[in-house]
Amino acid sequence: MNASIELSLYPLKENYKEKITAFILRLKKYDSIVVKPNGMSTQIFGDYDLIMDLLKKELAEELSSHRCMAVMKIGSGFLTSDKLPKELL
């Protein structure tokens, strides 16, 4: 099953920008998923089981290395902007 995930990471540190950037770059190394960061969150598209396995590993590393919060929304299918009506783009 394909999935769309929106993930926001909130490191509870002064150098939060560097932590977020490093996390996104680690996700982008996986060729089997599509990672689209924007100004408010990161969208991830791909196979549900694969994404969840990757996030389990990568979020565990974040949570064990420093204090942070993560907020995630999950939907089925590829909920990309190209599926929106033209007037919304």
PDB file as gemmi writes it, atoms N, CA and C in Angstrom:
CRYST1    1.000    1.000    1.000  90.00  90.00  90.00 P 1                      
ATOM      1  N   MET A   1       0.839  -1.177   0.000  1.00  0.00           N  
ATOM      2  CA  MET A   1       0.000   0.000   0.000  1.00  0.00           C  
ATOM      3  C   MET A   1       0.884   1.240   0.000  1.00  0.00           C  
ATOM      4  N   ASN A   2       0.547   2.185  -0.846  1.00  0.00           N  
ATOM      5  CA  ASN A   2       1.263   3.452  -0.878  1.00  0.00           C  
ATOM      6  C   ASN A   2       0.730   4.381   0.189  1.00  0.00           C  
ATOM      7  N   ALA A   3       1.601   5.251   0.668  1.00  0.00           N  
ATOM      8  CA  ALA A   3       1.218   6.174   1.732  1.00  0.00           C  
ATOM      9  C   ALA A   3       1.855   7.538   1.518  1.00  0.00           C  
ATOM     10  N   SER A   4       1.208   8.541   2.096  1.00  0.00           N  
ATOM     11  CA  SER A   4       1.733   9.899   2.168  1.00  0.00           C  
ATOM     12  C   SER A   4       1.837  10.248   3.641  1.00  0.00           C  
ATOM     13  N   ILE A   5       2.995  10.749   4.025  1.00  0.00           N  
ATOM     14  CA  ILE A   5       3.219  11.108   5.423  1.00  0.00           C  
ATOM     15  C   ILE A   5       3.736  12.534   5.483  1.00  0.00           C  
ATOM     16  N   GLU A   6       3.148  13.303   6.378  1.00  0.00           N  
ATOM     17  CA  GLU A   6       3.651  14.638   6.647  1.00  0.00           C  
ATOM     18  C   GLU A   6       4.274  14.603   8.035  1.00  0.00           C  
ATOM     19  N   LEU A   7       5.530  14.999   8.116  1.00  0.00           N  
ATOM     20  CA  LEU A   7       6.276  14.891   9.363  1.00  0.00           C  
ATOM     21  C   LEU A   7       6.879  16.245   9.717  1.00  0.00           C  
ATOM     22  N   SER A   8       6.691  16.650  10.957  1.00  0.00           N  
ATOM     23  CA  SER A   8       7.339  17.851  11.482  1.00  0.00           C  
ATOM     24  C   SER A   8       8.183  17.426  12.674  1.00  0.00           C  
ATOM     25  N   LEU A   9       9.438  17.826  12.646  1.00  0.00           N  
ATOM     26  CA  LEU A   9      10.376  17.500  13.715  1.00  0.00           C  
ATOM     27  C   LEU A   9      10.704  18.778  14.475  1.00  0.00           C  
ATOM     28  N   TYR A  10      10.646  18.705  15.793  1.00  0.00           N  
ATOM     29  CA  TYR A  10      10.908  19.860  16.634  1.00  0.00           C  
ATOM     30  C   TYR A  10      11.998  19.532  17.651  1.00  0.00           C  
ATOM     31  N   PRO A  11      13.268  19.708  17.277  1.00  0.00           N  
ATOM     32  CA  PRO A  11      14.344  19.518  18.248  1.00  0.00           C  
ATOM     33  C   PRO A  11      14.247  20.591  19.334  1.00  0.00           C  
ATOM     34  N   LEU A  12      14.380  20.193  20.560  1.00  0.00           N  
ATOM     35  CA  LEU A  12      14.298  21.131  21.681  1.00  0.00           C  
ATOM     36  C   LEU A  12      15.705  21.584  22.054  1.00  0.00           C  
ATOM     37  N   LYS A  13      16.354  22.224  21.066  1.00  0.00           N  
ATOM     38  CA  LYS A  13      17.735  22.680  21.210  1.00  0.00           C  
ATOM     39  C   LYS A  13      17.882  24.011  20.499  1.00  0.00           C  
ATOM     40  N   GLU A  14      18.924  24.738  20.846  1.00  0.00           N  
ATOM     41  CA  GLU A  14      19.169  26.020  20.181  1.00  0.00           C  
ATOM     42  C   GLU A  14      19.549  25.845  18.711  1.00  0.00           C  
ATOM     43  N   ASN A  15      20.275  24.807  18.383  1.00  0.00           N  
ATOM     44  CA  ASN A  15      20.698  24.595  16.994  1.00  0.00           C  
ATOM     45  C   ASN A  15      19.691  23.705  16.248  1.00  0.00           C  
ATOM     46  N   TYR A  16      18.407  23.990  16.423  1.00  0.00           N  
ATOM     47  CA  TYR A  16      17.352  23.147  15.852  1.00  0.00           C  
ATOM     48  C   TYR A  16      17.396  23.087  14.333  1.00  0.00           C  
ATOM     49  N   LYS A  17      17.800  24.174  13.662  1.00  0.00           N  
ATOM     50  CA  LYS A  17      17.828  24.158  12.189  1.00  0.00           C  
ATOM     51  C   LYS A  17      18.794  23.105  11.664  1.00  0.00           C  
ATOM     52  N   GLU A  18      19.951  23.003  12.282  1.00  0.00           N  
ATOM     53  CA  GLU A  18      20.940  22.020  11.851  1.00  0.00           C  
ATOM     54  C   GLU A  18      20.430  20.597  12.071  1.00  0.00           C  
ATOM     55  N   LYS A  19      19.749  20.372  13.187  1.00  0.00           N  
ATOM     56  CA  LYS A  19      19.206  19.038  13.488  1.00  0.00           C  
ATOM     57  C   LYS A  19      18.126  18.647  12.476  1.00  0.00           C  
ATOM     58  N   ILE A  20      17.255  19.585  12.138  1.00  0.00           N  
ATOM     59  CA  ILE A  20      16.190  19.308  11.165  1.00  0.00           C  
ATOM     60  C   ILE A  20      16.791  19.032   9.791  1.00  0.00           C  
ATOM     61  N   THR A  21      17.743  19.865   9.383  1.00  0.00           N  
ATOM     62  CA  THR A  21      18.388  19.684   8.082  1.00  0.00           C  
ATOM     63  C   THR A  21      19.073  18.327   7.998  1.00  0.00           C  
ATOM     64  N   ALA A  22      19.800  17.947   9.024  1.00  0.00           N  
ATOM     65  CA  ALA A  22      20.499  16.652   9.033  1.00  0.00           C  
ATOM     66  C   ALA A  22      19.501  15.495   8.954  1.00  0.00           C  
ATOM     67  N   PHE A  23      18.388  15.613   9.660  1.00  0.00           N  
ATOM     68  CA  PHE A  23      17.364  14.567   9.633  1.00  0.00           C  
ATOM     69  C   PHE A  23      16.780  14.417   8.226  1.00  0.00           C  
ATOM     70  N   ILE A  24      16.422  15.531   7.593  1.00  0.00           N  
ATOM     71  CA  ILE A  24      15.867  15.479   6.233  1.00  0.00           C  
ATOM     72  C   ILE A  24      16.881  14.908   5.249  1.00  0.00           C  
ATOM     73  N   LEU A  25      18.134  15.306   5.369  1.00  0.00           N  
ATOM     74  CA  LEU A  25      19.167  14.781   4.463  1.00  0.00           C  
ATOM     75  C   LEU A  25      19.342  13.271   4.638  1.00  0.00           C  
ATOM     76  N   ARG A  26      19.209  12.776   5.862  1.00  0.00           N  
ATOM     77  CA  ARG A  26      19.271  11.322   6.070  1.00  0.00           C  
ATOM     78  C   ARG A  26      18.103  10.638   5.372  1.00  0.00           C  
ATOM     79  N   LEU A  27      16.907  11.220   5.459  1.00  0.00           N  
ATOM     80  CA  LEU A  27      15.750  10.629   4.779  1.00  0.00           C  
ATOM     81  C   LEU A  27      15.928  10.638   3.264  1.00  0.00           C  
ATOM     82  N   LYS A  28      16.510  11.711   2.732  1.00  0.00           N  
ATOM     83  CA  LYS A  28      16.694  11.839   1.284  1.00  0.00           C  
ATOM     84  C   LYS A  28      17.680  10.818   0.718  1.00  0.00           C  
ATOM     85  N   LYS A  29      18.467  10.171   1.568  1.00  0.00           N  
ATOM     86  CA  LYS A  29      19.416   9.152   1.096  1.00  0.00           C  
ATOM     87  C   LYS A  29      18.718   7.866   0.675  1.00  0.00           C  
ATOM     88  N   TYR A  30      17.482   7.681   1.092  1.00  0.00           N  
ATOM     89  CA  TYR A  30      16.737   6.467   0.735  1.00  0.00           C  
ATOM     90  C   TYR A  30      16.099   6.652  -0.643  1.00  0.00           C  
ATOM     91  N   ASP A  31      16.606   5.901  -1.619  1.00  0.00           N  
ATOM     92  CA  ASP A  31      16.098   6.014  -2.991  1.00  0.00           C  
ATOM     93  C   ASP A  31      14.680   5.477  -3.148  1.00  0.00           C  
ATOM     94  N   SER A  32      14.223   4.675  -2.215  1.00  0.00           N  
ATOM     95  CA  SER A  32      12.933   3.995  -2.347  1.00  0.00           C  
ATOM     96  C   SER A  32      11.747   4.855  -1.896  1.00  0.00           C  
ATOM     97  N   ILE A  33      12.018   6.064  -1.394  1.00  0.00           N  
ATOM     98  CA  ILE A  33      10.935   6.962  -0.998  1.00  0.00           C  
ATOM     99  C   ILE A  33      11.155   8.336  -1.626  1.00  0.00           C  
ATOM    100  N   VAL A  34      10.095   9.122  -1.683  1.00  0.00           N  
ATOM    101  CA  VAL A  34      10.183  10.501  -2.167  1.00  0.00           C  
ATOM    102  C   VAL A  34      10.059  11.412  -0.951  1.00  0.00           C  
ATOM    103  N   VAL A  35      11.012  12.315  -0.791  1.00  0.00           N  
ATOM    104  CA  VAL A  35      11.039  13.230   0.349  1.00  0.00           C  
ATOM    105  C   VAL A  35      10.972  14.654  -0.186  1.00  0.00           C  
ATOM    106  N   LYS A  36       9.917  15.397   0.233  1.00  0.00           N  
ATOM    107  CA  LYS A  36       9.723  16.773  -0.225  1.00  0.00           C  
ATOM    108  C   LYS A  36       9.594  17.704   0.977  1.00  0.00           C  
ATOM    109  N   PRO A  37      10.693  18.350   1.359  1.00  0.00           N  
ATOM    110  CA  PRO A  37      10.608  19.305   2.466  1.00  0.00           C  
ATOM    111  C   PRO A  37       9.987  20.623   2.000  1.00  0.00           C  
ATOM    112  N   ASN A  38       9.339  21.305   2.918  1.00  0.00           N  
ATOM    113  CA  ASN A  38       8.868  22.662   2.654  1.00  0.00           C  
ATOM    114  C   ASN A  38       9.108  23.482   3.911  1.00  0.00           C  
ATOM    115  N   GLY A  39       8.596  24.673   3.977  1.00  0.00           N  
ATOM    116  CA  GLY A  39       8.872  25.564   5.095  1.00  0.00           C  
ATOM    117  C   GLY A  39       8.246  25.168   6.418  1.00  0.00           C  
ATOM    118  N   MET A  40       7.290  24.235   6.399  1.00  0.00           N  
ATOM    119  CA  MET A  40       6.594  23.888   7.631  1.00  0.00           C  
ATOM    120  C   MET A  40       6.717  22.427   8.031  1.00  0.00           C  
ATOM    121  N   SER A  41       7.000  21.561   7.059  1.00  0.00           N  
ATOM    122  CA  SER A  41       7.050  20.126   7.343  1.00  0.00           C  
ATOM    123  C   SER A  41       7.800  19.433   6.216  1.00  0.00           C  
ATOM    124  N   THR A  42       7.877  18.123   6.326  1.00  0.00           N  
ATOM    125  CA  THR A  42       8.464  17.309   5.266  1.00  0.00           C  
ATOM    126  C   THR A  42       7.429  16.275   4.857  1.00  0.00           C  
ATOM    127  N   GLN A  43       7.195  16.165   3.561  1.00  0.00           N  
ATOM    128  CA  GLN A  43       6.270  15.168   3.043  1.00  0.00           C  
ATOM    129  C   GLN A  43       7.066  13.993   2.509  1.00  0.00           C  
ATOM    130  N   ILE A  44       6.581  12.793   2.821  1.00  0.00           N  
ATOM    131  CA  ILE A  44       7.256  11.562   2.425  1.00  0.00           C  
ATOM    132  C   ILE A  44       6.234  10.689   1.707  1.00  0.00           C  
ATOM    133  N   PHE A  45       6.612  10.164   0.545  1.00  0.00           N  
ATOM    134  CA  PHE A  45       5.722   9.338  -0.257  1.00  0.00           C  
ATOM    135  C   PHE A  45       6.410   8.018  -0.577  1.00  0.00           C  
ATOM    136  N   GLY A  46       5.647   6.924  -0.536  1.00  0.00           N  
ATOM    137  CA  GLY A  46       6.198   5.625  -0.876  1.00  0.00           C  
ATOM    138  C   GLY A  46       5.395   4.501  -0.256  1.00  0.00           C  
ATOM    139  N   ASP A  47       5.994   3.327  -0.219  1.00  0.00           N  
ATOM    140  CA  ASP A  47       5.353   2.158   0.364  1.00  0.00           C  
ATOM    141  C   ASP A  47       5.212   2.354   1.879  1.00  0.00           C  
ATOM    142  N   TYR A  48       4.012   2.135   2.391  1.00  0.00           N  
ATOM    143  CA  TYR A  48       3.718   2.369   3.809  1.00  0.00           C  
ATOM    144  C   TYR A  48       4.683   1.618   4.738  1.00  0.00           C  
ATOM    145  N   ASP A  49       4.816   0.306   4.532  1.00  0.00           N  
ATOM    146  CA  ASP A  49       5.680  -0.490   5.415  1.00  0.00           C  
ATOM    147  C   ASP A  49       7.126  -0.015   5.366  1.00  0.00           C  
ATOM    148  N   LEU A  50       7.591   0.307   4.179  1.00  0.00           N  
ATOM    149  CA  LEU A  50       8.970   0.781   4.022  1.00  0.00           C  
ATOM    150  C   LEU A  50       9.176   2.114   4.739  1.00  0.00           C  
ATOM    151  N   ILE A  51       8.255   3.052   4.529  1.00  0.00           N  
ATOM    152  CA  ILE A  51       8.381   4.353   5.195  1.00  0.00           C  
ATOM    153  C   ILE A  51       8.373   4.186   6.712  1.00  0.00           C  
ATOM    154  N   MET A  52       7.451   3.374   7.209  1.00  0.00           N  
ATOM    155  CA  MET A  52       7.356   3.204   8.662  1.00  0.00           C  
ATOM    156  C   MET A  52       8.619   2.559   9.225  1.00  0.00           C  
ATOM    157  N   ASP A  53       9.192   1.594   8.503  1.00  0.00           N  
ATOM    158  CA  ASP A  53      10.447   0.980   8.941  1.00  0.00           C  
ATOM    159  C   ASP A  53      11.575   2.012   8.977  1.00  0.00           C  
ATOM    160  N   LEU A  54      11.653   2.849   7.934  1.00  0.00           N  
ATOM    161  CA  LEU A  54      12.698   3.873   7.884  1.00  0.00           C  
ATOM    162  C   LEU A  54      12.512   4.904   8.993  1.00  0.00           C  
ATOM    163  N   LEU A  55      11.268   5.331   9.192  1.00  0.00           N  
ATOM    164  CA  LEU A  55      11.006   6.323  10.232  1.00  0.00           C  
ATOM    165  C   LEU A  55      11.247   5.753  11.623  1.00  0.00           C  
ATOM    166  N   LYS A  56      10.933   4.486  11.795  1.00  0.00           N  
ATOM    167  CA  LYS A  56      11.200   3.853  13.094  1.00  0.00           C  
ATOM    168  C   LYS A  56      12.690   3.962  13.422  1.00  0.00           C  
ATOM    169  N   LYS A  57      13.527   3.670  12.451  1.00  0.00           N  
ATOM    170  CA  LYS A  57      14.983   3.733  12.642  1.00  0.00           C  
ATOM    171  C   LYS A  57      15.455   5.173  12.826  1.00  0.00           C  
ATOM    172  N   GLU A  58      15.054   6.051  11.914  1.00  0.00           N  
ATOM    173  CA  GLU A  58      15.562   7.422  11.935  1.00  0.00           C  
ATOM    174  C   GLU A  58      15.020   8.224  13.120  1.00  0.00           C  
ATOM    175  N   LEU A  59      13.754   8.051  13.467  1.00  0.00           N  
ATOM    176  CA  LEU A  59      13.209   8.761  14.621  1.00  0.00           C  
ATOM    177  C   LEU A  59      13.800   8.245  15.929  1.00  0.00           C  
ATOM    178  N   ALA A  60      14.069   6.953  15.993  1.00  0.00           N  
ATOM    179  CA  ALA A  60      14.709   6.406  17.193  1.00  0.00           C  
ATOM    180  C   ALA A  60      16.074   7.058  17.405  1.00  0.00           C  
ATOM    181  N   GLU A  61      16.802   7.258  16.318  1.00  0.00           N  
ATOM    182  CA  GLU A  61      18.110   7.920  16.427  1.00  0.00           C  
ATOM    183  C   GLU A  61      17.947   9.352  16.931  1.00  0.00           C  
ATOM    184  N   GLU A  62      16.958  10.070  16.400  1.00  0.00           N  
ATOM    185  CA  GLU A  62      16.718  11.446  16.851  1.00  0.00           C  
ATOM    186  C   GLU A  62      16.324  11.487  18.323  1.00  0.00           C  
ATOM    187  N   LEU A  63      15.372  10.657  18.695  1.00  0.00           N  
ATOM    188  CA  LEU A  63      14.851  10.682  20.063  1.00  0.00           C  
ATOM    189  C   LEU A  63      15.891  10.247  21.092  1.00  0.00           C  
ATOM    190  N   SER A  64      16.802   9.389  20.684  1.00  0.00           N  
ATOM    191  CA  SER A  64      17.816   8.924  21.635  1.00  0.00           C  
ATOM    192  C   SER A  64      19.024   9.857  21.703  1.00  0.00           C  
ATOM    193  N   SER A  65      19.209  10.713  20.697  1.00  0.00           N  
ATOM    194  CA  SER A  65      20.391  11.573  20.688  1.00  0.00           C  
ATOM    195  C   SER A  65      20.150  12.951  21.306  1.00  0.00           C  
ATOM    196  N   HIS A  66      18.901  13.396  21.342  1.00  0.00           N  
ATOM    197  CA  HIS A  66      18.588  14.696  21.947  1.00  0.00           C  
ATOM    198  C   HIS A  66      17.083  14.800  22.173  1.00  0.00           C  
ATOM    199  N   ARG A  67      16.690  15.767  22.967  1.00  0.00           N  
ATOM    200  CA  ARG A  67      15.263  15.965  23.230  1.00  0.00           C  
ATOM    201  C   ARG A  67      14.611  16.570  21.998  1.00  0.00           C  
ATOM    202  N   CYS A  68      13.516  15.964  21.565  1.00  0.00           N  
ATOM    203  CA  CYS A  68      12.788  16.492  20.419  1.00  0.00           C  
ATOM    204  C   CYS A  68      11.366  15.947  20.423  1.00  0.00           C  
ATOM    205  N   MET A  69      10.538  16.579  19.613  1.00  0.00           N  
ATOM    206  CA  MET A  69       9.156  16.146  19.407  1.00  0.00           C  
ATOM    207  C   MET A  69       8.976  15.919  17.916  1.00  0.00           C  
ATOM    208  N   ALA A  70       8.085  14.993  17.565  1.00  0.00           N  
ATOM    209  CA  ALA A  70       7.748  14.757  16.166  1.00  0.00           C  
ATOM    210  C   ALA A  70       6.228  14.674  16.052  1.00  0.00           C  
ATOM    211  N   VAL A  71       5.703  15.305  15.006  1.00  0.00           N  
ATOM    212  CA  VAL A  71       4.269  15.273  14.721  1.00  0.00           C  
ATOM    213  C   VAL A  71       4.113  14.703  13.316  1.00  0.00           C  
ATOM    214  N   MET A  72       3.201  13.723  13.179  1.00  0.00           N  
ATOM    215  CA  MET A  72       3.086  13.026  11.903  1.00  0.00           C  
ATOM    216  C   MET A  72       1.617  12.851  11.525  1.00  0.00           C  
ATOM    217  N   LYS A  73       1.326  13.036  10.228  1.00  0.00           N  
ATOM    218  CA  LYS A  73       0.014  12.728   9.662  1.00  0.00           C  
ATOM    219  C   LYS A  73       0.235  11.690   8.574  1.00  0.00           C  
ATOM    220  N   ILE A  74      -0.666  10.703   8.482  1.00  0.00           N  
ATOM    221  CA  ILE A  74      -0.519   9.620   7.517  1.00  0.00           C  
ATOM    222  C   ILE A  74      -1.801   9.495   6.704  1.00  0.00           C  
ATOM    223  N   GLY A  75      -1.638   9.370   5.396  1.00  0.00           N  
ATOM    224  CA  GLY A  75      -2.777   9.142   4.503  1.00  0.00           C  
ATOM    225  C   GLY A  75      -2.440   8.055   3.506  1.00  0.00           C  
ATOM    226  N   SER A  76      -3.456   7.406   2.993  1.00  0.00           N  
ATOM    227  CA  SER A  76      -3.210   6.350   2.004  1.00  0.00           C  
ATOM    228  C   SER A  76      -3.068   6.960   0.611  1.00  0.00           C  
ATOM    229  N   GLY A  77      -2.255   6.326  -0.218  1.00  0.00           N  
ATOM    230  CA  GLY A  77      -2.025   6.798  -1.583  1.00  0.00           C  
ATOM    231  C   GLY A  77      -1.013   7.929  -1.613  1.00  0.00           C  
ATOM    232  N   PHE A  78      -0.778   8.433  -2.822  1.00  0.00           N  
ATOM    233  CA  PHE A  78       0.139   9.554  -3.015  1.00  0.00           C  
ATOM    234  C   PHE A  78      -0.677  10.839  -3.048  1.00  0.00           C  
ATOM    235  N   LEU A  79      -0.723  11.549  -1.946  1.00  0.00           N  
ATOM    236  CA  LEU A  79      -1.509  12.774  -1.824  1.00  0.00           C  
ATOM    237  C   LEU A  79      -0.637  13.980  -2.172  1.00  0.00           C  
ATOM    238  N   THR A  80      -0.197  14.034  -3.411  1.00  0.00           N  
ATOM    239  CA  THR A  80       0.707  15.081  -3.866  1.00  0.00           C  
ATOM    240  C   THR A  80      -0.083  16.265  -4.402  1.00  0.00           C  
ATOM    241  N   SER A  81       0.579  17.414  -4.521  1.00  0.00           N  
ATOM    242  CA  SER A  81      -0.090  18.634  -4.963  1.00  0.00           C  
ATOM    243  C   SER A  81      -0.593  18.542  -6.399  1.00  0.00           C  
ATOM    244  N   ASP A  82      -0.028  17.665  -7.217  1.00  0.00           N  
ATOM    245  CA  ASP A  82      -0.502  17.551  -8.604  1.00  0.00           C  
ATOM    246  C   ASP A  82      -1.917  16.956  -8.682  1.00  0.00           C  
ATOM    247  N   LYS A  83      -2.435  16.459  -7.566  1.00  0.00           N  
ATOM    248  CA  LYS A  83      -3.804  15.902  -7.521  1.00  0.00           C  
ATOM    249  C   LYS A  83      -4.841  16.968  -7.144  1.00  0.00           C  
ATOM    250  N   LEU A  84      -4.385  18.186  -6.805  1.00  0.00           N  
ATOM    251  CA  LEU A  84      -5.291  19.258  -6.397  1.00  0.00           C  
ATOM    252  C   LEU A  84      -5.946  19.915  -7.612  1.00  0.00           C  
ATOM    253  N   PRO A  85      -7.114  20.514  -7.430  1.00  0.00           N  
ATOM    254  CA  PRO A  85      -7.714  21.302  -8.522  1.00  0.00           C  
ATOM    255  C   PRO A  85      -6.787  22.444  -8.909  1.00  0.00           C  
ATOM    256  N   LYS A  86      -6.784  22.799 -10.197  1.00  0.00           N  
ATOM    257  CA  LYS A  86      -5.884  23.843 -10.700  1.00  0.00           C  
ATOM    258  C   LYS A  86      -6.008  25.164  -9.954  1.00  0.00           C  
ATOM    259  N   GLU A  87      -7.226  25.513  -9.560  1.00  0.00           N  
ATOM    260  CA  GLU A  87      -7.427  26.806  -8.911  1.00  0.00           C  
ATOM    261  C   GLU A  87      -6.766  26.886  -7.536  1.00  0.00           C  
ATOM    262  N   LEU A  88      -6.367  25.768  -6.975  1.00  0.00           N  
ATOM    263  CA  LEU A  88      -5.677  25.765  -5.686  1.00  0.00           C  
ATOM    264  C   LEU A  88      -4.160  25.820  -5.817  1.00  0.00           C  
ATOM    265  N   LEU A  89      -3.661  25.685  -7.009  1.00  0.00           N  
ATOM    266  CA  LEU A  89      -2.201  25.676  -7.203  1.00  0.00           C  
ATOM    267  C   LEU A  89      -1.672  27.063  -7.500  1.00  0.00           C  
TER     268      LEU A  89                                                      
END                                                                             
